[in-house]
Amino acid sequence: MREVAISSRLPSIARWTAVAIAVVAAILLVRALPIDRAIEVLRGWIEGQGALGFVVFGLVYIAAALLFVPGSAVTLAAGAVFGMWVGTALVSIASTTAAALAFLLARSLARERVEGLARQYPTFGAIDRAIGNGGWKIIAMLRLSPAIPFSASNYLFGLTAVRFVPYVLASWAFMLPGTFMYVYLGHLGAAGLSAVEGGAERGPGQWALLVIGLVATVIVTIYVTKLARKTLREQSGIDLSGEPAEAEDAQGASSAPGKRGWTVGTIAGVVVALALTGAAVWANLHRDQLTGLFGPPQAKLVETYQAKPSEATFDHSLFDEVLKARVTADGRVDYDGLKKDPSKLDRYIQQLAGTAFEKLGRNAKLALLIDAYNAFTIRLILDHYPGIDSIKDIPADERWDAKRWQIGSMTKLSLNDIEHHQIRDHFAEPRIHFALVCAARGCPPLRDEAYVGDKLDEQLESQARYVNTHERWVNVEPDRHVVELTQLYQWYGRDFLVAGKADSVLDYAARYSPELKSLLASSKEPPKIEWIDYDWRLNRKEGSD
């Protein structure tokens, strides 16, 4: 009897174990994936598109629903990108539109195909009869407590006797609680990611309100769902609890009510938990690969180093000579000349390997890291020149992630290490994005002088002003109410907002662009942003193309 009792409890134990494992795996997966960066890129793109961004997001949601893609992920994304109220409104409109379109398609164009799909759901016959008797009221309760997935139900309802207008109105009104809950979850998740990554901080009171609001929303949603199930069961005989009918054993005794065996849902839950665990393990082992999926990784953007009264310096004269001799006024590089005689560049790189980096003050450290990045990039191009037309022609494992560069006693660094970990993690300085040059024409121009600690602020300010007043990177078109911006502002938007203490990337660029500043001051609505395609062609000197 004891073995039988344990055996009967195994499905229940498996269900709750699967839930626990799935929750832990999901948390680990979210921590490994660059979700924060994906949200930032999506938000930046939508802001750049103006009203069109909202339309595109809505169309994507509608298409996903019509193609049976689970809507929960897109709804969570809406909360993360648009916030609670705008996200709820957008998802509500899109989901209702999808429900209406699927209904019409089922009723007018795809009756036979959808009827075949309906046969996969045993409860559909009972639902059809109930809707015939109760109409929109049954639709309302089914929306609160869905017996079948959202996408499939939209088609299946089109086969019932319910009229179109009551169906649409009931669907819109009674999908709102669930919509708001998922949007709220997405918004809260995005707020948490922002805090973890050092974004705008929320006070304890704000967090308390967010969490209390979420808990209240979940409780109300669960209560309404159970109430809808009870009403459906009482009025139409439809049981949506997922409980199997009581079965009698060989002696005729019925099994204990509420106990479930190895149902399809239990098995599916175990499979999902295992899949999430596998995905979480893989993602955590391949974080570096995942980081670049949506552009540059987030950084700490904090000031780690202090200025020193008697600051040690580093001699950049060799690199300064290289730049003065081989870089044109508009930032192009004479790679042909450098290829013939790279001796000064190589000697400078050797000096970087022998520097006492830890003895330098804050400005001297940053100047050295910028110069090192630019010098290493030039050397990288020379290693493959003249057989390339872009830095992207260099194999990926030899490019930005190749750990081959030495700075003092540090372990070998990659170019990405220097930019993201040595600079962005230790300096709250957004102007470095106008100083680091990746050997592409879309990059800011390479200066014909080396950066040095005692002139660093002046040099960075000059570089920022140059970039933001040249139409290759910032182009203001008042007539169209459009501002074309370099994609540096899209990729590193958070750097300009957080480290640059700006309200928007337009606000930051306007600090250096009088024309943009004037447009912002004269407009009630911010201009639309159009991102300038990044030109990855090699920044070589004209005449050597």
N, C-alpha and C positions, 0 to 999 in steps of 0.2 A: 504493500500500500504506500509506503514511504517513497519507493522508486516511482510509482505512478504519480504521486503528488508532485515530486520534483520534475518529472517529465512534463506534467501539465503546466508547470510554471515556466518552463524553458522559453516558450514564445514571448511571454511577458518580459522575462529577464533580457532576452535578446533585443526586444524593442527598446527598452530603456537604456540598455548598454549602447545600442546603435545611436540613439539620440545623443547621449553623452559624448561618444567618440566623434560624432558628426559636428557637434558644437565646438569641441576642442580643435578638431582638424580645420574647421572653417576659420577659426580665429588665427591659427598658424598660417593658413593659406593667405588670409587678408594681410597679415603682417609681411609676408614674403612678396606678394604681388605689388607692383607699382600703381595701386589703385588711386592713391592721392594724386599721382602725376597724370593718370588717365583722366581723372575728374578735372584737373587743372587745364589740361589740353582741350578737353571738350568744352569747358566753360569759356576758355579763351576764344575758341572757334565760334561758339554761339554768340558771344559778345561782339566779335568781329563781323558777324553776319547781320546783326540787328534783328529786325522782325523775322527775316528769312530763317534765322537759326531756330526760332520757335516752331516755325512751319515744318522745317526739315525734321526736327525731333519728333513732332507729332506724326508726320508721315511714316517715319521709321517705326514708331510704336504701332500704328495701324497695320503696316505691312507685317510686322512680327506677329500680331494677333491673328491676322488672316492666314498666316503660314504656320500656325500652331506652335510658335515660339513662346515659352512661358513668359508672361508679362511681368512677373514679380521683379526680375532683374532690371528691366527697363524702368519700372516704377521706382525702384530703389535709386537708380541713376538720376531720375528726375528730381528726387528729394535732395540728392547730393549736389546737383548742378544748379537747380533753380530755387531751392529752399522750400519750406513747407507750403506756403499759400500759392505761389505761382506754380510750383510743381504739382500740387493737388488739382488746381484748375486745368493745367495742361493735360495731365493724365486723364482726368475726368472727361474732358472733351474728346481726347483721342480714343479712349476705351469705348465711349458711347458711340462714336463714329464707327469704330471697328465692329461693334456689336450690331449696329444697324446695317452695315454693308454685308456682313456675313449672313444676317437674317434674310436680306433681299436676294443674295446669291443662292442661298439654299432654297428659298421659296420659288425662284424664277428660273434658275439656270442649272442647279446641281442637285436636283431632287433625288435621282437614283443613286448617285454616289454618296450623298449624305445619309440616305436611308441605310445603305450598307454600313456606314460608320456607326449609325444609331444602334444597329444590332449588336455592336460590341458592348453596349451598356445595358445591363438587365433592368436597371431602374427607369429606362426611358419610356417603356410602355406605361408604367404607373404615372410618370410625370405627364405624359401626353394626356391621359385620362383626367388627371387632376387639373391641368391647365384648361381642358375643355369645360370643366365645372367651375373653376375659380378664376380663370383669366389672369389679369395682370397681378392680382394678389398673390397667386402662386409663383409667378415670375419674380415678384419682389422678395418672397421668402427664399426662393432658390438662389437669388443673387446674394442674399445675406449668408446663406449656408449652401454653397454650391455642391450639387451631387456629382457633377461632372466638370472637367476642367473648363476654364473660361472660354478658351478659343473654340473648343468643340461645342460647348453649350450654345454659343452664338449661332452656329449652323443648325444645331438640332432644334432650337426653338423656332427656326424658320419653317419647320415641318409641322408645327402644332397649329391649333386653331386660333391662337391669340392674334389680335389685330396689331398692326405695325406701330401705330402711334402709342397705344398704351404700353406695348412692349418696350419701346425706346425710353419713354418717360420713367417707367418702373425700373428699367436697367440703370438709367442715369442716377436716379435718386438713391437706390438701394445698393449700388456699388460704391458709393461715396465713403462709408465707414472703412471698408477694407482698403480702398485707395489711399485715404488719409493715413491709415496706420503704416502702410508700406512706404509712403513718401516721408512720413515722420522718421521711420527707421533709417532711410537713406540720408536724410538731413542730419540726424544725430550722428550717424557713422562718419559723415564728411567732417562734422565739427570735431569729432574725436581725432580723426586723422590729422586735421589742421593743427590741433593742439600738440599732438605727439611730434609733429614735424617742426614745431616752433613757430606756427603761424600766430594770428591774432588771438590773444588769450581771452578766455571767458572767466568771469568771476564765479565764485561758489554759488551765488544766488542764481546766475543765469543757468549754470549746469543743473542746479536743483530743479528749476522750473522745467528745463528740457526733459530731465529724467522723470519727474512727476507727471508731466504731460504725456510722455510715452507710456508709462505704466497705466495711467488712467485710460488712454486710448486702447491699449491692449485689453484691459479688463472689460471695458464697454463692448469692444468688438466680440470678445469671447462670449459675453453674456447675451448679446443680441443674436449671435450665431446659435447658441443653445436654445434660445427662445424660439427662433425660426424653425429649428429642427423639431422641437416639441409640437409647434403649431402644425407643421406639415404632417407629422405623424398622426396627430389627432384628427385633422380635417381631411386628409387624403390617403392615409395609410402608407405614405412614403417614409421609409426609415433611412436617414442619412448618417446615422451614427457610426456606420462601419461595422457594427456588431453582427455576426452571423446568427441565423436563427438557431434557437435552442435545439440541440440534437439529443436524441435518446440513445443510451448505450444498449448493450445486448440485453440487460435486465429490464429495460424500459424506463430507467431513471433518467431524468433530464440532467444535462450538465449545468453547473452553476452559472447563473446569469452573469453577463458581463465579462466572462472569460473567453478569450479568443485563442484559436489555434494558430498554426502557421499559415496565416492569410497572405495574400499577394502583397498587401501593404507592409506586413512585417518583413517579408523577404526583400522587398524593394528597399525598405529602410536600411537593412543590413548591407545591401549592395551599395547604396549611396554612401553610407558611412565608410565602407572600405575604399570606395573610389575617392572620396574626399581626403582620406588619410594618405592614399598613394599620391594624390595631387599635391598635398601639403608637404610631404617628404621631398618630392621632386623639386617643388618650387623653392624650398629652403636650401636645397643643395645646389641650385642654379640661380641664386639671387642676382649674380653679376649679369647673367644673360638677360634676365627679366627686367633689370633696371633700365635698360636702354630701349624698351619696347615703345615708350611714349616720350622719347626725348631725354634730355639730361636728367639725372637724379636730383632729388631734393637735397638741400645742404643745410648745415646748421646756421650759417650766416651770423656768426658771433665773433666778437673781437677777442682773440686769445692772447695776443702779444701786446706788450706795453712799449711805449717809446722810452728810450734810455737817454739820460742826460748826456753821457759821453758815448754816443752811439758808434759802435764799430761800423766800418763801411766795407764795401766790396768794390774792387776796381773793374768797371765794365768797359774800360777804354777799348779793348780789342773788339768787342761786339759793336761798340759805337763806330769804330773805323769801318767795320764790315757794312754796317747799315748806311753810313754816309757814302760809301763807294758803290754800293750795289742796289740801293733802293731809290726809286724815282720820287718826285715830288707828290705824285698821286698814289704812292704806296705800292707800286709794282716792283717785283724783284728780278734782278738780272741773274737768273739761274745759270745761263750759259757761262757768264764770267765767273761765277762762284764755282761752277763745276771744274773749271780749269785751274783755279787756285783757291781751295777751301782751307788753306793752312791757318789763317787767323781765326776762322770760325771754329776749327777743330781745337786750336789752342785754348780758346775761350771755354769750350765745352770741358776741356781737361781742368781748367781752373775751377769751374763749377763743382766738379767732383771733389776738389780738395778744399772747398770753403768750410769755414767753421760757422755754419748756418745758425747754430744756437746762440752765438755771441752777438748776432745782429739785432738791431732794434726793429720796431714794428714796420716802419716805412722801408727800411733797407731790406727786410725779409720779403715784403710784397714786391718791391722793385726787382729783386733777384728772381723771384718765382715767375714773374711776367716775362722777364728777359730770357730766362731758362726755357720756358714754354715756347717762345718764339724762335729761339736758337735751335732747339731740338726739332721743331717742326721744319725749319729750313734744312737741317741736316737730313731729316727723313725724306724730304723731297729730293735732295741731291742723291741719296742712295738709289733712287729709282729713275732719276732724270737721265736722258730725255724721253724715256719710253712711256711717259704718262701725260695725260691732259688734265687730270684732276687728282686730288689726294685720294679720292674714292677709288681710283684705279689701283691703288696699293692694296694687296690682300689684307683682309680685316684683321688677321692675327698679327700683322706687322705694323698696324696703323696706330689708332688711339689707345688700344689696350695692351700694346706690347711693352712689357716691363724691361726696358733696356737703358733707362736714363739715370744717371747718378748725380745727386746733389748732396755734397758733404757726406756725413756718416749715415744718411738715410738708406734704407734698403732700396734696391732698384725700383724706379717709378715708371709708370706709364704716363702718357700725356693726360689721360683722364684722371689719373691719381693727382697730378699736379693741379689741374683745374678744379676738380670737385672736392678733393680731400685736403690738399695742402693750402689751397686758396679759399674756396667758398666755405669750407668748414671752419676756417680760422680768421676770416676777414669779412666784416659786414660792409662790403664795398661793391655796389653794383656797376661802377664805372669800369671794372676790370673786363667787362664784356665788350667794351670798345677798344681794349688794349690787347687782348689775346687774339692772335691771328692764326687761322687754320689753313693758310695757303690757298684760300678760295677768293674769287672776286666778290662774293657775297659777304665776306668778312669785312670788318672795318679795315682801313688801310694800315699797313705797317709803317710806323714812323721811321724817319731817317736818322734817328738817334736812339740810344739806349735809355731805358727808364733808370733813374737813380733816386736814392732815398731822399736826398735833400731837396729835390725838385718834383717829387712824385705827385703831390696834390695838384700842382700847376700843370703837369703833363697830362694827368688823367682828366682834368677839367677841360683842357684844350682839346683832347681827343674826343670827349663826350660832345663838346660843342661842334666839332667838325662833323661828326657822324650825324648828329641830329639836325644839321642845317644843309645837308646834301641830299638831293632827291634820290640818290641810289639807295638810301636807307630810310629817309623820312620825306614824304612828299605830301604837302597839304593842298587839297583841292576844294576851296570854299564853295565854288559853284555847284559841285556835286555833293557837298557836305560829307566829304570822304577824306580820310587820312590814310595814306599808304605807309605801312611800317615794315621795317626789317623784321624777319622772323625771330631775331634775337629777343625781341620783346614778347613774342609768343612763347618761345621755349623757356625763357628765364623770367617770366612775368612776376613770379613770387619774389625774386631777388629785388626787382625794382620797387615792389610794393612794401616788402618787409624791411630790407636793408636800406632802400632808398626813401622809406617813409613817405610814399606817395599814395594817393587815393586810387589811382589807375595808371596804366602804362602811358596813356595820353597825358595825364597830369605830369608824369616824370619827363616825358619827351618835351613837353611845353616849357620846362625850365630852361631849355637850351634853344628852343625854336620860337622866336618872336611871332612868326606867322601862325603857328599852332596855338600859342598862348592867346592871341587875338581872336582866333576862331572860337576857342572854348569860352572866352569871356563874352562873346557876342551871341552865343547860341544857348537856347533853353535846353535843347536836347544834345547830347554828345554826338559827334560825327561818327559815321560808320567806319570801322577799321577794315582795310583790305591788306592782307599780308603779301608782301613782295616775295615772289619766288626766289629762293636762295640760289644764287649762281655758284655752282661748285667748280666751275672751270678754274684752272690754275691761275694764280695772280702773278703771272710772269710779265716781264717788261714788254711793252708794245714793240713790235718789230721782230720778236722772237716767236710769234704765234705761227 
